[in-house]
Amino acid sequence: MNAPDAFSLPPSATRAAQLRAMLRSNQLEFLMEAHNGLSARIVREAGFKGIWASGLAISAQFGVRDNNEASWTQVVDNLEFMADASNLPILLDGDTGYGNFNNMRRLVRKLEQRGVAGVCIEDKVFPKTNSFIGGERQPLADIDEFCGKIKAGKDSQSDDDFSIVARVEALIAGWGMEEALRRAEAYRQAGADAILIHSKLKRADEIVQFAREWGNRCPLVIVPTKYYSTPTDVFRDAGISVVIWANHLIRAATSAMQAVAAEIHRSETLVNVEDRIATVDEIFRLQDADEYTEAEDRYLSAANAPRSAIVLAASRGKNLESVTTDRPKVMLPVAGKPLLRWLVDGFKKQGINDITVVGGYRADAIDTAGITLAINERHAETGELASLARVGHAFAHDTVISYGDLLFRSYIVRDLVESEADFTVVVDSTAASTANAANASVRDFAYCSAGDDRGLFGQQVLLEKISGEAADAGRTPNGRWIGLLAVRGDEGRARLQRVFAALQARPEFDRLGMPELINALVHDGAKIAVQYVHGHWRGVNDMEEFRRAADFAHGQTPYSGANAEAQGD
């Protein structure tokens, strides 16, 4: 045939061109059956260069018979998912063309629109029945009528490389070799790009005989479902162009599903099957879930961009040892549910659903419902930044970084995520007049470019530094940082990554906390917006704050009568 090898095609070759090259290749080529998008992707990953969209397999996955019970439009819609999932050339098992010459014309046009590379049609009467079900009793189509169908398809294609394969059923129907050759030649002259010669014998003798008498007049395709034990080199020696493995993925899937369903029904547990089946993560991978995550970063507007939260909760709590023997501080019960659950629910109410909690002390006791748990194994000897370093995707999205011992009213996080600044911190302006530096539980005093003036709305206030002391060079702090930092946008995340990496290079990194990170951002030139609040939050750093936390939490439930002191003003 003096045709190019399929591998010689340029990378930009269309799928139709790829299939045509396989049909005309000087070496034996193979098509693997697929019946939906998932199986098409599996075929691609296995290394096959093309797909056979089996009529039997597609009908079976729909749960109907291979008797044209699935309409051609349903088949074509299914093919679109297969084409999108695989990027491979697809040869459709088009049965009889789903009707007469007019149906064939429309079918070809629709297949080209869906990116399908070719169609194989068989010379039987519509509606067809599978060849292996009483094939010898099935009537064959009139030769002239079938040739007209081939011509109609060729005249309708807009891509010269689109292929029409004519499937000869004469051997299946018991008409003999002479009739098979006569039909194949008529179909070739009508414009068929290849001939598929079909046989139901368990030996390949009549296929080899047909190939010998055919003499390479045009490409020859076979389906060795029945004569599967024949060595593949026999097909090479016979001059076959393409071998189709026609139904093996649907059969393999059926066996696996039957076995798993029966086992689960029998045992009423998943323990016996979970290690023998694909993981959920493998399904996500085959669905290309990672590509969607990357696309979110590129295309979603800031308002709709994914948001995440990181909760630093590795410590036991220095002043809470008496109540944290068997659990970390974040799992202490506050008004009927763990402190961590109040925090997680508060984030989720504001659309922050990707929540990572960094645990450490008694991390095994942390309820992981609705969160991803990371663990700082060295929590007893390291600080907050060492915990933050345990989160691999820490700065992949717009993120709120939070202490793990907070309770707050929902508007605080709402306003935080709606801030348009690259960085935003929440500062309680009431803390400056009430905090006592001698109290070990009070920390993170904030010095800002301006104090909180509730009468000046819209005035931007920037953070200048966070200090652990209430007095800094004789200056009164403007408030207390409550333990919430938001980072937003590509520039903000890039700056945070750069500053964080520089801190990691310092020998004292393991001892550093969030104030050091925030101060390093200020030193780097970051403008950190201040969001002033006036109470409306609680930290849980000692037994007194733990006792008062319940009063505050009760005030967050509908129609409760919490006291004004617990709520702030």
N, C-alpha and C positions, 0 to 999 in steps of 0.2 A: 504493500500500500504506500510505501515511501512517504510516510507521514511523520510529523515531528513527534518526539517524545513529549509526554505531558509536562515533564519537568522543565522543558525548554521554553515554556511560555513566560512572557514578562509578568512581573508581579501585578500589573494593572489589568491583566486579562479578565474578561467577564467570566461569570460562572458558566455561561453557555459555551464559551470558548474552551474552558477547562474540560467540560464534559466531552466536547467534540474531540479534543486532543486525546482524551483517554480512549475514546472509541477507535481512533485512528492510530493509536500508539503502536510502536514496533515491539513493545513488551506487553505481557499479560497484565491487565489492570483489574482492580477489584472495587465493587460497590458493596457497602454494608447497609443492611436494613435499618431504618429508623421509622418511628411512628408518631413522634411528638417532639417538642422543643428539647426536652431533657435528653431523650435518647439521641437526638441529632448532635447535641453537644458532646455526648459520650463517644459517638462515632468519630467526631473530629479529634477529640483528645486521644483516642486509641491510635490515631495516625492514618486513618483512611483518607483518601483524596476525594471521595464522592459518596453520595447517599442514594440508596434505593428506597423510595417512599412506597412501601408495600401496601397494596390494596387490602390484603388479608390482615396485616398488622394494624393498619389504620382503622379498619372495620372493627377488629377485636378490641382495640383500646376505647372505641366508642361503645362497645358492648352489643354490636349488631352483627348480623351474618355478612359474609363476603358475597352478597347477591345484589349489590348496588342499593342496599338499604340505607346507607349513608349517602346523602345527596352529593353531587359533584361540588356544590358551593361549600358544603361543610368540609369536604376534603381539601379544597383550595384554601379555605381559611386556616385549616390546620397546617398546611404547607407553609403559610406565611410565618407562623411561629418557628417552624423548623429552619426556614431560611435565615431568619433573624438570629437564631441561636447558634448556627453552625458556620456560616460563611462558606459552606461547601456547595459544589454543584449538586443539584438534586435531579434525579431521573424519576419521574412519577410513574407508578404503575397505574395507568389511566384506564384500565379495564377495556371496554369496547369503544371508548371515547364518549361514553355517557349518552349515546343516541346516534343520530345520523350525521351527515356531513356538516349540517348547520351547528349542531351541538359541538362538533369537533372544532369548528372555526372559533367559536366563542371560548372554548376551553383553552386553546392555544393562546389567544389574546390575554386571557386572565392569568394564565401561568407566567407569561412574560412579565406582566405587571407585578407579579409577586416575586420575581427574581428566580423562578424555577428554570432549570437549564434544558429540560427536555421531557418528553412524555413517551411512554411505551403503550401501544394499543394492540389488542389481540383480536384475531379474526373469528370472533364468536358473535352470537346474537344477543342484543341488549334485551332485558337485563341479564348479565352474566352470572354464572355459578363458578365457584372455585374449580380449577382444573382437576384437582385430586378428589372431587366428589362426583363420581359417575361420569368422568370425562369422556369415556367412549360413547356415551349416550347423548352427549351434547351436540347440537347442530352447529356447523360452521357457517360463517357469513359468506354471502355470494362474493366471489373474487372481485368482480367489477365494482360492486358497491363498496367493498373495503378499500380498493384502490382509489375510488373517488374520495373516500374519507381521508386517506393519506394526502392526496393532492390538495384537498380543501385546507388541511392543516398547514401544509407547506406554503400555500398561497397567503395564509393569514398571518404568518410569523413576520415580525418586523426586524428581528435579529437574524442575520444569515447563519449564525452559529447555533441557533436553537435546533435541537435534534428531535426527530421523530423516529422511534424504533418500532418496527413492525414485528409483532409476536405471532409466530406460526404455531397453530394448535393441531395441525394435521396428525402428528405422531401421537398426541394425547388422545385424539378422537378415533384412532385406529385406522386412519385412511392410508397410511403407508408412506414410504420414503419418496416415491415418485410424486405424489400429491404435495408433500411438504416442499420439495424442491421447486415444483411448478408454482406454488403460491409464493414462495420466497422470491423467486425471480420476478413475478408480476409486481410484487410490492417494491422491490428494488427499482424497477423501471418507473413505478408511480412516484418515486422520489424519496422513499424511506432511506434514512441515513445509516441504518443498521438493521440487521435481522436478529431477533431472539428466537432461537429454536428450542422448543420445550419438550421434555420427555418425563414420563413417570416411571421408567424402568429403574431397577436398582443397580444396573450396570450402565456404563456410558457408551456401550457399543454403537447404538444408533446415532448418538450425538457425534461420535468420532466419524462414523460413516457419512453423516450429513456434511460435516466439515470438509471431509476429503472430496466429496463430489461437488460441494459448493465452490471450492477453489478460490477463496478470498475475493469473491466478486465485490463484496462490501463487508464492513465489519460484522463479526458474528458474536452474539451475546448468549450466554447460557446461565441456567439456574440449577445447580446440582443438588437440590434439596433431597431428591430420592437417591441419587447415585453419589452420595456424599463421601463414600469411602474411596472413590477414585483418586489416585495421586494427582496433585495439581500439575505436575510436569506433563501428564497426559494431555491436559488442556493446552499447555504451552506448545507441545509438539504438534497438536492438531491445528494450530493457527487460530485459536480462539482469541478474541480481542478483550472481552470483559467477562469476568465471572461475578455473578450476583449472589451474595449470601443473603437469602431472601426474607427470612422470618425469625432469625435466631435471637434477636434481642427481645421481641415480644414473648417468645417461648420461654426464654430465661427468666424474664420478669414474672411471667405467670407461675412458673414453678416456685420461685422465691416467695411470691405473695401467698400462694396456697400454703406453703410450709409454715410461714410466719403466722398467718391468720389461724391455722389449725393449732399451732403451739400456744398462742396467746389464749385462744378459746379454751384449750384443755387445761392449762396451768393457772389461768387467771392472774398472771403476773408477766411483767416485761423482763424479769431477771434473766430468763433463759435465752432471750433473743437479742438483747441490746448489744452484746459484743459481736454479733454475727451480721449485723446490718450496717448500712452506711450511717454515719453520724449526721445529726442535724446540720452541723457546720459544713459537712461535705455537700449537702444539698444547697446550702447558702452559697458555697463556692461555685457550684455548677450553675446557679442562678446569676452569678456575677454580681453578688451583693456589694463587693468592695468597689466596683465601678460606680455604683449608685452613690456610695459615700463620697467618693472623689468628685462626682458631678455636683453633689450638694454644695461642696466648697466653691466650685466654679460658678454656679448659676443661680443659687438662691440669693435673693436680696437680703440685706442685713436684717430686715424686719422678720423674714421667714427663715433665717439661717438657723441651723441646729445649735442648740445651746447645751452645755454640759455643766455639771457641778462636781467639785472635788471637795470632799469632807475629810479634814485631817482629824483622825480620831484614834491615834495610836496609844495615847497615854492612859494610865490607870486613873490619874487624878491624885495629886500629892496630898490634898486635904480631904480626900474622900475614901481613905483606905478602909474604914470600918464598913462601908457598904459596897465595896468593889472586890470582895474576896473571890467571887465566882463569876464576875462579869466586868467588862470595861465600863468606863463612865457613860459612854453613849447608850448603853443598854439599861441605865437606871430608869425605873418606872416614874413617870411624871403624869399625874392625873389619869392613870389608867392605861397608858401605853409608853413604850420606851422613848427616851429622849431622842434617839436617832429617828424614830418614826415621825415625831413632830417635825423634825428637820426635813426629812425626805418628802413628807406630805406638803410642807410649805414650798419646796422647790417644784414639785409636780403641779401644784395649783397654778404656777406661773409658766407652765409649758416646758420646764426643765426636766426632761425624762431620763437623760443619760447621766446617771449619778454614780460616781466612784467614791467609795469610802476606803480610806487607808487605815486599816486596823493594825494593832500591835499586841498590846496586853490582852490576853484572853480573846483573841480574834475569833477563836472557835465558837464563842458565845454570841457573835454578832448575827442578827437576823439578816439574811442576804436577799430577802424578798424586795424586788424592785431596784436593786443596786448591783454594781460590780464591786467585788471586794478585792482590794490589793493589800498586801501585808508588808509592814516594815519589821523584819525579824529583829533588828537591832534597836527597837524602840526605846529600850531602857537606857541606852547610851547615846542616842542621837536626838536631834531636834526636828522641827516641823519641816524644814526644807529637805531633809533626808527622806521624810515620808512622802513629800511631794515628788521626789525623784523616782518613787516606786510606780508612778502612774505613767505608763509608756506614751499615752496619747494626751498628756496633760494639757497641751496648748494647741490641739488640733482644731478646736472650735471655739467660738465665743464661750467663755467659761467664768463661773463664779467659784472662787476658792473660799472655803468657809471653815472656821473652827467647828469642832464637833460637839460643842457644849452650849449651843445657842437655841433660844426660843425667840420668835419675833412675829410681829404682825405682818400679814401678807403684803401690805403695800410697800414694805421696805425692799423686798426682793423684786416686786413689780417695778418700782422706780429704778432699781439698780440695773435690771436688764434692759430697761428702756433708755438708759443713758446713752448718749451718742459719743461720749468721750472714749478714748482708747483704754483708759483706766479710771475706775471709780471706786472710792472707798466710802463706807458708811461711818459717820462720826456722830456720837451722841453728845450734843452740846450741853446737856444737863450734868454730865459727869464732871466737868471742870470745877464746879462749885461744891460738889459733894464728895469727890474722891479724896482718899487719904493715902498718900504714898506709903504709909506705914502698914497699910493693909496689904498683905502679900497676894491677895486675890485680885487686886486692882492693878492693871497694867495697860500698856499701849496708849499712852497719852498722845494726842494729836495736836500738832502745831500747823496752823493753816494761814493762808494769805489774808484772810479776814475772818472775823468772828461771825457767829450766827445771828443775823438780824432778820427776824421773821417778817419784817415789813418790806424787805427788799427781795422781791421775787425775780428770778431770772439772772441774778448776779452770780457769775462763775467764781467759785472759791476753789483754790488749789491747795493740795497738801504740800507742806514744806518738809515735815519729818514726823516720825513716830518715835517716842522715847518711853523708856520704862520708868522714868522719874516724873513726879508731878511738877517739879520745878526745873526749868532748864535755863541756866544763865539769867536767873531772875525773872524769867518770862512766864506768864500764866498760860497753860495750855488752853486751846480752844474747845477741847472736848476729849472724848475717848473713842479710839477706833474699836468697833465692836467685834471685829473678826470676819468681815466680809470684804472681799476684793473682787471686782469684775474686770475682765479683760475682753476687749472687743476689737474686731476687724483684723485684717491681714497685718497692718503696720504694728498694731498693739501686740499681737501674738508674736511677731518676729522680734520685736524689741524685748519682750519678756523672755523668749528663748535665748536671745543673746546675753542678756543680763544674768539669767539663771545659769547658763553655761560658764560665765566668768566666775560666779560665786562657787560653782562646783570645783573650779580649779584651785580655790583657796584652801590651805591646809586645815583651817578651822571650820570647813563647810558643815561637818556633821553636827556642830553645836549651834548652827544658825537657825533662826526662826523667821516667821513671816515678816516681822518688822524690818529685819535686815534686808529682805528682798524688796520691800516697798521703798525703803530708804535708798537702796542701790538703784532702783528705777528713777527716783527723783534725781540722784546724782548723775544718772545717764542722760538727763534732760527730759524725761517723761513728764507730761502735764497730767497729774492725777487729780481728777475732779472729786470734790467733797460733796457728799450727800448728807446733809444734816438731818438728824432725827432728834426727838425730844422724849426719851424713854421709849416705850413700846417694844422693848426687847428684854431678855434676861440671859445672863451667862450663868453657868453652873460650875463654880470653881471651889466651893467649900460647902459645908453642911448647912449653913444658914441660907445660902443661895439655893441649895437643893430643896430645902423646905419651902422657900418662897416661890419656887418655880411652879409648883402645883397651882397656886393662886393665879399666877399669870396664865398658865395653860387653860384653866377653867374659863378664863375670860375670852378665849378664842373660840369657844363652842357657842352655838346659836342660843340666844335668849338667856344667857347666863348673867348672873349679877355680881361679877367680879368687882373688887373694890378699886377705887380710882388710883390708889397708891401703886397697886400692882400693875396697872395699865400704863402708867405715865400720864403726862398731861397732854 
